[in-house]
């Protein structure tokens, strides 16, 4: 256990690492923010962003199970030999999930679902899942080494190349938006693998015995964290899948693009804080977790809330003038969705407290509740529909109900984390 003086040294180091990740990754997020309106204006219409929104949810759900979350377990491995055994397990699981992704896409196609009609999904989905899984393992490896600067530049470079690729693939139609994202993921993965290859080669090859030891030490990530992550992604996916099936494509595209703007900055904060926060939890003295958690959660809610309030200062006419009349609905939709983002950012960025406390089962319970609430809301809306396609008024009312539910859930998740810390006396 770290002494008080060691803790005082470690916490400023954590802040420097977060700032380093934030500033370096900001390059990629800045590129995305610059690219997104140009893509909307000159390359892709709302229907392309509708396809992208559905694809993102599918790859997110499968990506949550892609490595059995051994990417998180990897951060805690002290020796390179143990880390390599953990990666070996993750890669084996990833291979199986990648194949399953292709079969799922084919199943959706032959089931005549709207999602299965996305062009080339049978190839795009497994490619995206594999890239996401490798990126997770690379992130875990570099975070274990505390090479946060390298991690930030790898992410930044890959993401920027992905945005460039989206322009180059625009002649391919709606699929180009997805292909560019996949190319960015694979560039990030390649850069990460190159950064870790030296230590990888120095580590002993994994054996059946070393993999068994790694599985025994970290199986709770497969038993609790992975199902919880799948449930969390399924809750978000259910929202988009419902819209895709029952709303006009242009409306779904406006929701997807609006969510993209909202989550670009949010993702930067969540990933930067989470990568460092989870790694440095071990350096806190006994009983020292509650105060930092309260401070960080309150700060994240206040700062993100202040940033989101800018949406009400931007005139709607600016959006139509910049992006074109077909995107006029996006700004009002973003204002409806924005309020739940602040507690979501705080709860997600600091979610590492549950596995740190050995309470992965709590996340499973929370995410089961979350999915149940979302499915219940969708069921209640479906029961009141008068036609197969929702009117604009019905769709906007559904978004308002969804926002209220999301905000309440993430506030409850923060309260649960506080209760877990108090209960564990961490």
C-alpha positions as CSV (number, residue, x, y, z in Angstrom):
1,X,0.0,0.0,0.0
2,X,1.4,3.4,-0.9
3,X,2.4,5.8,1.9
4,X,0.8,9.2,2.1
5,X,3.9,10.8,0.5
6,X,3.7,8.3,-2.4
7,X,0.1,9.1,-2.8
8,X,0.8,12.8,-3.0
9,X,3.3,12.1,-5.8
10,X,1.0,9.7,-7.7
11,X,-2.1,11.9,-7.8
12,X,-0.4,14.8,-9.6
13,X,1.1,12.2,-12.0
14,X,-2.5,11.0,-12.7
15,X,-3.6,14.5,-13.5
16,X,-0.6,15.0,-15.8
17,X,-1.4,11.7,-17.6
18,X,-5.1,12.7,-18.0
19,X,-4.1,16.1,-19.4
20,X,-1.6,14.4,-21.7
21,X,-4.2,12.0,-23.0
22,X,-6.8,14.8,-23.3
23,X,-4.6,17.2,-25.2
24,X,-3.0,14.6,-27.5
25,X,-6.3,12.9,-28.2
26,X,-7.9,16.3,-28.7
27,X,-6.0,16.4,-32.1
28,X,-8.1,13.5,-33.3
29,X,-11.3,14.8,-31.8
30,X,-10.7,18.1,-33.3
31,X,-10.2,16.4,-36.7
32,X,-13.5,14.6,-36.2
33,X,-15.3,17.9,-35.4
34,X,-13.9,19.6,-38.4
35,X,-14.6,16.6,-40.7
36,X,-18.2,15.9,-39.5
37,X,-19.9,19.0,-40.9
38,X,-17.9,18.7,-44.1
39,X,-19.0,15.1,-44.5
40,X,-22.6,16.2,-43.9
41,X,-22.5,19.1,-46.3
42,X,-20.6,17.5,-49.2
43,X,-20.4,13.7,-48.9
44,X,-23.2,12.0,-47.0
45,X,-26.9,12.6,-46.4
46,X,-29.0,11.7,-43.3
47,X,-29.7,8.2,-44.6
48,X,-26.0,7.4,-44.6
49,X,-25.7,8.5,-41.0
50,X,-28.7,6.4,-40.1
51,X,-26.8,3.3,-41.4
52,X,-23.7,4.4,-39.5
53,X,-25.7,4.8,-36.3
54,X,-27.1,1.2,-36.5
55,X,-23.7,-0.2,-37.5
56,X,-22.0,1.6,-34.5
57,X,-24.5,0.0,-32.1
58,X,-24.0,-3.5,-33.6
59,X,-20.2,-3.3,-33.5
60,X,-20.4,-1.8,-30.0
61,X,-22.5,-4.7,-28.6
62,X,-20.2,-7.3,-30.2
63,X,-17.1,-5.3,-29.3
64,X,-18.2,-5.4,-25.6
65,X,-17.8,-9.2,-25.6
66,X,-15.0,-9.4,-28.2
67,X,-12.2,-10.0,-25.6
68,X,-14.2,-10.9,-22.5
69,X,-12.9,-7.6,-21.2
70,X,-9.5,-9.0,-20.6
71,X,-8.3,-5.7,-22.0
72,X,-9.2,-4.3,-18.5
73,X,-7.6,-7.3,-16.7
74,X,-4.5,-6.6,-18.7
75,X,-3.9,-3.2,-17.0
76,X,-3.4,-5.0,-13.7
77,X,-0.8,-7.5,-14.9
78,X,2.6,-6.6,-13.4
79,X,4.8,-8.9,-15.5
80,X,5.0,-9.0,-19.2
81,X,4.7,-12.8,-19.2
82,X,1.4,-12.7,-17.4
83,X,0.2,-9.9,-19.7
84,X,1.0,-11.9,-22.8
85,X,-1.0,-14.9,-21.4
86,X,-3.9,-12.5,-20.8
87,X,-3.7,-11.1,-24.4
88,X,-3.6,-14.7,-25.7
89,X,-6.9,-15.4,-24.1
90,X,-8.4,-12.2,-25.5
91,X,-7.2,-13.0,-29.0
92,X,-8.8,-16.4,-28.9
93,X,-12.1,-15.0,-27.8
94,X,-11.8,-12.2,-30.4
95,X,-11.4,-14.7,-33.2
96,X,-14.6,-16.5,-32.3
97,X,-16.6,-13.3,-31.9
98,X,-15.4,-12.0,-35.2
99,X,-16.7,-15.1,-37.0
100,X,-19.9,-14.8,-35.1
101,X,-20.3,-11.2,-36.2
102,X,-20.2,-12.3,-39.8
103,X,-22.8,-15.0,-39.2
104,X,-25.1,-12.5,-37.4
105,X,-24.9,-10.1,-40.3
106,X,-25.9,-12.8,-42.7
107,X,-28.7,-13.9,-40.4
108,X,-30.1,-10.3,-40.3
109,X,-29.9,-10.1,-44.1
110,X,-31.8,-13.3,-44.7
111,X,-34.4,-12.3,-42.0
112,X,-35.3,-9.3,-44.2
113,X,-34.7,-6.8,-41.4
114,X,-34.0,-3.2,-42.1
115,X,-30.6,-3.6,-40.3
116,X,-29.6,-6.5,-42.5
117,X,-30.3,-4.4,-45.6
118,X,-27.2,-2.3,-44.9
119,X,-24.9,-2.8,-47.9
120,X,-21.9,-5.1,-47.1
121,X,-22.7,-5.6,-43.5
122,X,-21.6,-9.2,-43.7
123,X,-18.0,-8.0,-44.2
124,X,-18.1,-4.6,-42.4
125,X,-19.3,-5.9,-39.1
126,X,-16.6,-8.6,-38.5
127,X,-13.9,-6.2,-39.7
128,X,-15.1,-3.5,-37.2
129,X,-15.4,-6.0,-34.3
130,X,-11.9,-7.3,-34.9
131,X,-10.4,-3.8,-35.1
132,X,-12.2,-2.8,-31.9
133,X,-11.0,-5.9,-30.0
134,X,-7.4,-5.4,-31.0
135,X,-7.6,-1.7,-30.0
136,X,-8.9,-2.7,-26.6
137,X,-6.0,-5.1,-26.0
138,X,-3.5,-2.6,-27.2
139,X,-5.0,0.1,-24.9
140,X,-4.7,-2.3,-21.9
141,X,-1.1,-3.2,-22.7
142,X,0.1,0.4,-23.1
143,X,-1.9,1.5,-20.0
144,X,-0.2,-1.3,-18.0
145,X,3.1,0.2,-19.0
146,X,1.8,3.7,-18.2
147,X,2.7,4.8,-21.7
148,X,-0.2,7.2,-21.9
149,X,1.5,9.6,-24.2
150,X,2.1,6.8,-26.7
151,X,-1.4,5.7,-26.4
152,X,-2.8,9.2,-27.0
153,X,-0.7,9.6,-30.2
154,X,-1.6,6.2,-31.5
155,X,-5.3,7.0,-31.0
156,X,-4.9,10.4,-32.4
157,X,-3.1,9.3,-35.6
158,X,-5.5,6.4,-36.3
159,X,-8.6,8.5,-35.7
160,X,-7.3,11.3,-38.0
161,X,-6.5,8.8,-40.8
162,X,-10.0,7.4,-40.4
163,X,-11.6,10.8,-40.9
164,X,-9.5,11.3,-44.0
165,X,-10.5,7.9,-45.3
166,X,-14.2,8.8,-45.0
167,X,-13.7,11.5,-47.6
168,X,-11.8,9.2,-49.9
169,X,-14.5,6.5,-49.6
170,X,-17.4,8.9,-50.2
171,X,-17.9,7.7,-53.9
172,X,-18.8,4.3,-52.4
173,X,-22.0,5.7,-51.1
174,X,-23.4,5.2,-47.5
175,X,-21.0,2.4,-46.9
176,X,-18.0,4.7,-47.2
177,X,-18.9,6.3,-43.9
178,X,-18.5,2.9,-42.2
179,X,-15.5,1.8,-44.2
180,X,-13.6,5.0,-43.2
181,X,-14.3,4.3,-39.5
182,X,-13.0,0.8,-39.9
183,X,-9.9,1.9,-41.7
184,X,-9.2,4.3,-38.8
185,X,-9.6,1.5,-36.3
186,X,-7.2,-0.7,-38.1
187,X,-4.6,2.1,-38.4
188,X,-4.9,2.7,-34.6
189,X,-4.5,-1.1,-34.0
190,X,-1.4,-1.3,-36.3
191,X,0.2,1.7,-34.5
192,X,-0.5,0.2,-31.1
193,X,0.8,-3.2,-32.0
194,X,4.0,-1.6,-33.3
195,X,4.4,0.2,-30.0
196,X,4.1,-2.9,-27.9
197,X,6.0,-5.4,-30.0
198,X,9.4,-4.9,-28.3
199,X,8.1,-5.9,-24.8
200,X,5.9,-8.6,-26.4
201,X,8.9,-10.3,-27.9
202,X,10.8,-10.2,-24.6
203,X,7.9,-11.9,-22.8
204,X,7.7,-15.7,-22.6
205,X,5.2,-17.3,-25.0
206,X,1.9,-18.2,-23.4
207,X,1.3,-21.8,-22.4
208,X,-1.8,-23.7,-21.5
209,X,-0.7,-23.4,-17.9
210,X,-0.1,-19.6,-18.0
211,X,-3.4,-19.0,-19.8
212,X,-5.2,-21.2,-17.2
213,X,-3.6,-19.0,-14.4
214,X,-4.6,-15.8,-16.2
215,X,-8.2,-17.1,-16.6
216,X,-8.4,-18.1,-12.9
217,X,-7.2,-14.7,-11.8
218,X,-9.4,-12.6,-14.1
219,X,-12.5,-14.7,-14.9
220,X,-14.8,-12.2,-13.2
221,X,-14.2,-9.9,-16.1
222,X,-15.8,-12.6,-18.3
223,X,-18.5,-13.5,-15.8
224,X,-19.6,-10.1,-14.7
225,X,-17.9,-7.2,-16.6
226,X,-18.5,-8.6,-20.1
227,X,-22.2,-9.3,-19.6
228,X,-22.6,-5.9,-18.0
229,X,-20.9,-4.2,-20.9
230,X,-23.1,-6.1,-23.4
231,X,-26.2,-5.1,-21.5
232,X,-25.1,-1.5,-21.4
233,X,-24.5,-1.4,-25.2
234,X,-27.7,-3.3,-25.8
235,X,-29.6,-0.6,-23.9
236,X,-28.2,2.1,-26.2
237,X,-28.6,-0.2,-29.2
238,X,-32.2,-0.8,-28.5
239,X,-32.9,2.9,-28.7
240,X,-31.3,3.2,-32.2
241,X,-32.7,-0.1,-33.5
242,X,-36.2,1.0,-32.5
243,X,-35.8,4.3,-34.3
244,X,-34.3,2.6,-37.4
245,X,-37.3,0.3,-37.7
246,X,-40.1,2.8,-36.8
247,X,-38.9,6.3,-37.9
248,X,-38.0,7.8,-41.3
249,X,-34.4,7.3,-42.2
250,X,-33.7,11.1,-42.3
251,X,-34.9,11.4,-38.7
252,X,-32.7,8.5,-37.6
253,X,-29.8,10.1,-39.5
254,X,-30.4,13.4,-37.7
255,X,-30.3,11.6,-34.4
256,X,-27.2,9.6,-35.3
257,X,-25.3,12.7,-36.5
258,X,-26.5,14.7,-33.4
259,X,-25.3,11.9,-31.1
260,X,-22.0,11.9,-33.0
261,X,-21.4,15.6,-32.2
262,X,-22.4,15.1,-28.6
263,X,-20.2,12.0,-28.0
264,X,-17.1,13.3,-29.8
265,X,-16.1,15.5,-26.9
266,X,-17.7,13.2,-24.3
267,X,-15.7,10.3,-25.6
268,X,-12.5,12.3,-25.3
269,X,-13.2,13.1,-21.6
270,X,-14.4,9.5,-20.7
271,X,-11.5,7.7,-22.3
272,X,-8.9,10.1,-21.0
273,X,-10.1,10.0,-17.4
274,X,-11.0,6.3,-17.4
275,X,-7.7,5.0,-18.7
276,X,-5.7,6.9,-16.0
277,X,-8.3,6.7,-13.2
278,X,-8.5,2.9,-13.3
279,X,-4.8,2.4,-13.4
280,X,-4.1,4.7,-10.4
281,X,-6.8,3.5,-8.1
282,X,-4.3,1.1,-6.5
283,X,-2.1,4.1,-5.4
284,X,-4.8,5.5,-3.1
285,X,-4.5,4.9,0.6
286,X,-7.2,2.9,2.4
287,X,-10.3,5.0,2.9
288,X,-9.1,7.5,0.4
289,X,-11.3,6.8,-2.6
290,X,-14.6,8.5,-1.6
291,X,-13.3,12.1,-1.7
292,X,-11.6,11.8,-5.1
293,X,-14.7,10.1,-6.5
294,X,-17.0,12.8,-5.3
295,X,-14.7,15.5,-6.5
296,X,-14.3,14.0,-10.0
297,X,-17.9,13.2,-10.5
298,X,-19.1,16.6,-9.4
299,X,-16.5,18.3,-11.6
300,X,-17.3,16.2,-14.6
301,X,-21.1,16.9,-14.3
302,X,-20.6,20.6,-13.9
303,X,-18.1,21.1,-16.6
304,X,-19.9,18.9,-19.1
305,X,-23.2,20.6,-18.2
306,X,-21.7,24.0,-18.9
307,X,-20.3,22.8,-22.2
308,X,-23.6,21.3,-23.3
309,X,-25.5,24.5,-22.5
310,X,-23.8,26.1,-25.5
311,X,-26.4,24.2,-27.7
312,X,-29.0,26.8,-26.6
313,X,-26.8,29.7,-27.7
314,X,-26.4,28.4,-31.3
315,X,-29.2,29.7,-33.6
316,X,-30.9,27.0,-35.6
317,X,-30.4,29.1,-38.8
318,X,-26.6,28.6,-38.4
319,X,-27.0,24.8,-38.6
320,X,-29.2,25.0,-41.7
321,X,-26.9,27.5,-43.4
322,X,-23.8,25.5,-42.6
323,X,-25.0,21.9,-43.3
324,X,-28.0,22.4,-45.6
325,X,-31.8,22.4,-45.1
326,X,-31.9,18.6,-44.9
327,X,-30.1,18.8,-41.5
328,X,-32.5,21.4,-40.0
329,X,-34.0,18.8,-37.5
330,X,-30.6,18.0,-36.0
331,X,-30.2,21.0,-33.6
332,X,-33.6,20.6,-31.9
333,X,-32.9,16.8,-31.5
334,X,-29.5,17.5,-29.9
335,X,-31.1,19.9,-27.4
336,X,-33.6,17.2,-26.4
337,X,-30.8,14.6,-25.9
338,X,-28.2,16.7,-24.3
339,X,-29.4,16.7,-20.6
340,X,-28.6,13.1,-20.0
341,X,-25.0,13.4,-21.3
342,X,-23.6,15.1,-18.2
343,X,-24.4,12.4,-15.6
344,X,-23.5,9.8,-18.3
345,X,-20.0,11.3,-18.8
346,X,-19.3,11.2,-15.0
347,X,-20.7,7.7,-14.4
348,X,-18.8,6.2,-17.4
349,X,-15.5,8.0,-16.9
350,X,-15.3,6.8,-13.3
351,X,-16.9,3.3,-13.8
352,X,-13.6,1.6,-13.0
353,X,-14.4,1.8,-9.3
354,X,-16.6,-1.3,-9.5
355,X,-14.0,-3.7,-10.8
356,X,-11.4,-2.1,-8.6
357,X,-13.6,-3.0,-5.6
358,X,-14.2,-6.5,-6.9
359,X,-17.9,-5.6,-7.4
360,X,-18.3,-6.4,-11.1
361,X,-21.6,-8.0,-10.1
362,X,-22.9,-4.6,-9.3
363,X,-22.4,-3.4,-12.8
364,X,-24.2,-6.4,-14.1
365,X,-27.2,-5.6,-11.9
366,X,-27.1,-1.9,-12.9
367,X,-27.0,-2.7,-16.6
368,X,-29.7,-5.3,-16.4
369,X,-31.9,-2.6,-14.8
370,X,-30.9,-0.2,-17.5
371,X,-31.8,-2.5,-20.4
372,X,-35.1,-3.4,-18.7
373,X,-36.0,0.2,-18.4
374,X,-35.2,1.0,-22.0
375,X,-37.1,-2.1,-23.3
376,X,-40.0,-1.1,-21.0
377,X,-40.1,2.4,-22.5
378,X,-40.0,1.1,-26.0
379,X,-42.7,-1.4,-25.3
380,X,-45.0,1.3,-23.9
381,X,-44.4,3.5,-26.9
382,X,-45.0,0.6,-29.3
383,X,-48.3,-0.2,-27.6
384,X,-49.6,3.3,-28.4
385,X,-48.5,3.6,-32.0
386,X,-51.3,4.1,-34.5
387,X,-49.2,3.2,-37.6
388,X,-46.0,1.4,-38.6
389,X,-44.1,4.7,-38.9
390,X,-43.9,7.2,-36.0
391,X,-44.9,10.8,-36.7
392,X,-42.4,13.5,-36.0
393,X,-44.3,14.6,-32.9
394,X,-44.4,11.0,-31.6
395,X,-40.7,10.6,-32.3
396,X,-39.7,13.8,-30.5
397,X,-41.9,12.8,-27.5
398,X,-40.1,9.5,-27.4
399,X,-36.7,11.2,-27.3
400,X,-37.8,13.4,-24.4
401,X,-39.0,10.3,-22.4
402,X,-35.7,8.6,-23.3
403,X,-33.6,11.5,-22.0
404,X,-35.5,11.6,-18.7
405,X,-35.0,7.9,-18.2
406,X,-31.3,8.1,-19.2
407,X,-30.6,11.0,-16.8
408,X,-32.3,9.2,-13.9
409,X,-30.4,6.0,-14.5
410,X,-26.9,7.5,-14.7
411,X,-27.5,9.6,-11.5
412,X,-28.6,6.4,-9.8
413,X,-25.4,4.7,-11.2
414,X,-23.2,7.4,-9.5
415,X,-25.1,7.0,-6.3
416,X,-24.5,3.2,-6.5
417,X,-20.8,3.8,-7.0
418,X,-20.7,6.0,-3.9
419,X,-22.6,3.4,-1.9
420,X,-20.1,0.7,-3.1
421,X,-17.1,2.8,-1.9
422,X,-18.7,3.5,1.5
423,X,-19.6,-0.2,1.9
424,X,-16.1,-1.3,1.0
425,X,-14.4,1.4,3.1
426,X,-12.0,2.0,0.2
